[in-house]
Amino acid sequence: MQIIDADGHINDHICGDEIAQYMPKGNQMAKLFPEFDHLHFRYLKQNRRATGNPDAAAWTEFLEETGISWTVLYPTAGLAVGRIMAPDWAVIACQAYNTWLHEKFLTKNPRLKGVALIPFQDVDSAIVELRRAVKQLGMLGGMLPSNGEAIQGHFGNKIYWPLYEEAEKLGCCLAVHVGALHHMGMDAFTTYYPVHALGHPFSLMIQASAMIGHGVFDRFPKLRVGFMEGGTAWIPLVIDRLERELEYGGLKLKRHPIDYFKDDRIFVGCEGNEKALAYAIDRVGPKPFMFASDFPHEISMSNCMEEIDEVLERDDLKKEHKTAILGDNARRFYGR
């Protein structure tokens, strides 16, 4: 059984000085990206475990020890790209990050794959950068943030449709990844952890519902979009509520909401120990779900091996479901 890590991370926060070397002269700042929000890091999150900073060699060791065939690397600080309001800065920050990721990781080991940061603040530039990342840097697709002030409403907005058209032409994926957690009705919480628990699925629910409800998957039938780091429990809720609107509320779609999850349109990152996974598979089948380590954010090498074992040992999943979750689905999503 091939095991693929659909969502690992690098620590671009610590490596800001390195990335800055790829910025134009006069713009070489070590801090490329804003803070996630007022909820992370400084105020509410106590007892915070420091995020590691694995280089290519450390990532290779992680793959060897866990038995993972290959991983797909996402940013850390760059998860806040949705908060950059200045389009020009978004463009040069994303370009610098993507070039740095390619040079520092992707060229060191073919088992380390990359997803590019996309400056969606300027859609024309986003298209150019996605094309460069895929064709010249060998990346598997582009990342969109699940939340942030720079998003013009939501990712169902037609302003972003030319980007989806380009991704469809390139045959690459787009991944909506959780980062900033503000402006979702929890800004006044005085402890971080409920925000972390709810903000991850909430932000993915909003973007998935926007893209389904505004016809993105009807207009671009070959577009593959992943929703990363929010678990799977939100999927039945979205399906049931949108189905009710389709039946009674006037929602217009070419297909039933559940169908977009069943036929390689929508993919979802999952953890090995979440009880909701079995029910989500019962509802939509096993095809959307991809194992994600999240290393080194919330997990250590031993934790990752435990989660893989938890998938393999579950008695509420069929053998073919486990094969799909641990490898086959990620290979289809990332086009490998």
N, C-alpha and C positions, 0 to 999 in steps of 0.2 A: 504494500500500500504506500503510495507516494503522499507525503505530508508537505503541504505548502502553507506558509505563513502569509495570510492575505493582508496583514496590517502590522508591521513593525515600525520602529521610529529611530531617528537619529537626533542628537542633541545639538541642533543648530543654534540654540540659545547661548551655549558656552562657546561655540565656534564662530561667534559674530565677527571677530577680527579677521578670521580666515576668509569668510564670505565677503567681507568688505573689500578685499583685494580685487574682487571681480566687479566692483562698482565703478562707475565713471569717476575720474579724478574730481575732487571737490564734493563728492557725495559719499566718501568712504567712511561711513559710520558703523560702529560695531553693533548698534541696536537697530536692526532693520525693521522689526515688527513691533506693534504696540503690545501693551499688556493685554491678556485675554479679557479681563473685566475687573471689577472691584471685588470679586468674590474669590478668585484664586489667590494663592501665594501670600499676600502681605497682611490681610486683615482677618479672614475667617478660617483659613485652612491651617489648623494647628497640627503639631506632630507630623509634619510633612517629611516624607522620605525623599532624600535628594535623588533626582533623576540621574542615572548613570550617563556616561559619555562613551559608548563603545565605538571604536574605530572599525575599519574594515576587517582587521585581523580578529578583533574581539567578536564581531558579528559572525565571522566564519567559524570561530570556536563554538559560539552558541548554536549554530546550525549543526555542527558535527555532534555536539553533545546531546542535542534534542532529537536528532534524526530527521530534521526538517530539510527538504530538498532545496528550497529557495525561499527567499522572503521578499516582500515588497516594502520599501522604505518610505515612510511619510515623515514630515517635519515635526518639530516640537514648537518652537517659537512661531514658525510659519503657519501654524494652525490658526493664528490670529490675523491672517491676511485679510479677512473680511472686515477688519476695522480700519484699514488704510483708506482714507478719504481722497487723497490726492492721486489721481490716475497715473501721473508721471512717476511718482515714487513707487507705486505698485508695480509698474512695468520694470523699472531697473532693479527693484528688490527681488522680484520673481526671476528675472534673468540671471542675476548674480547667484541666487540660491540654486537654481537648476544647474548652472555651469559648475558650481562648487560640488554639488551632490554627485554629478557625473565624474568629476576628477577625483574626488576623495574616496568614493565608494564604488561606483558602478564599473570603473575601469580596473578595479583591484580584484574583483571576483565576479564571474558571470552569474553566480548564485545570488548576488545582491542586485535586485531590480529597483527601479525608481518610478515614482509618480511625480509629475511636475507641478509646481505651484503656477497657477494661471491668473494673470492680472485681469480678472473679469471686470474691473472698474472701467476698462476701455476694451470693448468687445473686439474691435478690429485688432488691437495689439494682442489680446488674448488668443485670437485665432492664429496669429503669426507665431506666438510663443509656443502654443500647443503643437503646431506643425514642426517647429524647430526641435522641441523636446523629443518628439516621436521619431522624426526622420533623421536628425543629426545626432541626438544624444542617446537614442535607443530606449527612451522611456516608454512605459506601457500605457500612459494616459495622463490625465490631469486631475488635480484636486480642486474642489470647490468647498469653501467653508460652510458649515451648517447655519452660521449666525454671524452677524456683524453689521455695523451701520452702513457700510458701503454697498450692501446688497440692495438693489432697487426693488424693494417689495419682497420678492421671493424668486426662486429659480424656475418658476413656471412663467415668469414674465417674458413676453415675446422679444424683448430686447436681447435676451440671451440665446434665442433660437439659432442665429447664425453660428454660434459656437457649437451647438449641438449638431448642426449640419456638418461642420468641419470634423467633429469627432466621428460622426457616422462615415464620412468619406475616408478618414484615416483608418477606420476599423479599430479605433482605440476606445478605451473605457474612460468614463468620468466617475470620480468618487467624491461623494459629499461626506466630509469628515467633521466630527464634532470638535469644537475648540472653545470659543467664547460662549458664556452661559447667561449673559445679561439680557434684559428686556423680554423675559418670558414669564413675567408675573411673580418672580421670586427675588427681585432686587432688594427687598427689605428683610430677607431672612438674615438672622444673626448667627447662624451656623452654616458652614460650607456644605456639609455632607448631604443633606436633602437636595440641595441645588445640584450637586454632582450626580446624585442618583436619578433625579427627574429631568435635569436639563439635557442630558445626553439623548434619551429617547424622545423628549419633547421636540427638540430642534430637528431631529430627523423626521419625525411625524409631520411637522410643518412643511418641510421641503418636499417630502415624498407626496404629501397630499396636494401641494401646489403643482407639482409636475404632472401628477395624474389628472387632477381636476382641471388644469388649464390645457390639457391635450398634448403635452410634450411627447408622450409615448405613442399617441395616435399619429402625430405628424412625422415622427422619426422612428419607424418601426424596428430599425436595426441598432438603435442607440442602447448601450449598456451602461447603467448607472448603479453604483454601489452606495450603500448607506452604512457608514462605518462607525463603530464604537458606541452603539446604543442598544445592543442586545436585540432580542427578537420579540419580546412581549408586546411591543407596540403594533405589530403587524396585524393581528386579528382585529384589534380595535379600529385601525384605519380602514380595513376592508369592510367591516360591518357598518361603520358609520357612513362611509361613502356609498356602500350598496343601498343603504336606506335612502340617501339623498337621490340616488339614481332612480329608485323606485317611486319615491313620494315627493322629493324636493325639487325636481327639475334639473338635476345634474345631467349634462349631456356628454356621454362618452361612447366611443365606438365598440367598446368591450366592457365586460364587468370588471370592477376593480381587482378582483382576485386573479384575473387572467394576466395582468401585468407582472405579477409575482411568479407565475407558473411557466413563462415561456422565454426566459433569458433576457428580459427587459430590466428587471430589478434584482440586485444581489444585496445581501446583508451580511455584515460581519457578526460573528457570534462567539461566545465563550463556551467552554466545554461543560461547565457545571450549571448552566442556567436551566431551571426546570421548565420554563416556558418553551424551550426549543422543541420538545417533542410535540406539544400542542400546535405550534406554528407549522411543523412539518405535516401534521395531520390535516391542517387546513389548506396549505398551499403546495405540499410536496417538498422533497428535499433539495430541489435545484437551486434555490436562491442562497443557501447558507454556506458561509466560508469561515473556517477556523482562523482566528487572529490572536497572535501572541500578546500584542501591545508592549512587547519588550523594547526598552527597559523602563517604561513608565510605571505600570502598576504591578509588574511581575518580575520575578527572578528566573534564572534558568531552571531551578528545581520546581518552581510554581508552574512554569510552562509545561514541563514533562508531566506533572500531575494533571494538568488540564487535558493534555493529549490522552493520558491513560483514562481519565474520566469519560471522555468520548468513547474510547474503545470498550470500556467496561459497562457502559450503560445498557440496561436491559429493556429500556423503552424506545430504543432505536434499532432498526434493522441493520444488518451488516452492510448492505448497499448504501444506506443512509450515511453511515460512518465514513465509507469510502468517498462519498460525494462531499461531505462536509470537510474532511481533512485534506482533500486535494483536488478532486475532479472539478468542483464548482469554481474554485479560484483559477484553475487553468482555463476554463471557458471564459470567465469574466475578464481576465487579463489577456486573453487571446494567445495563450501559449500552449 
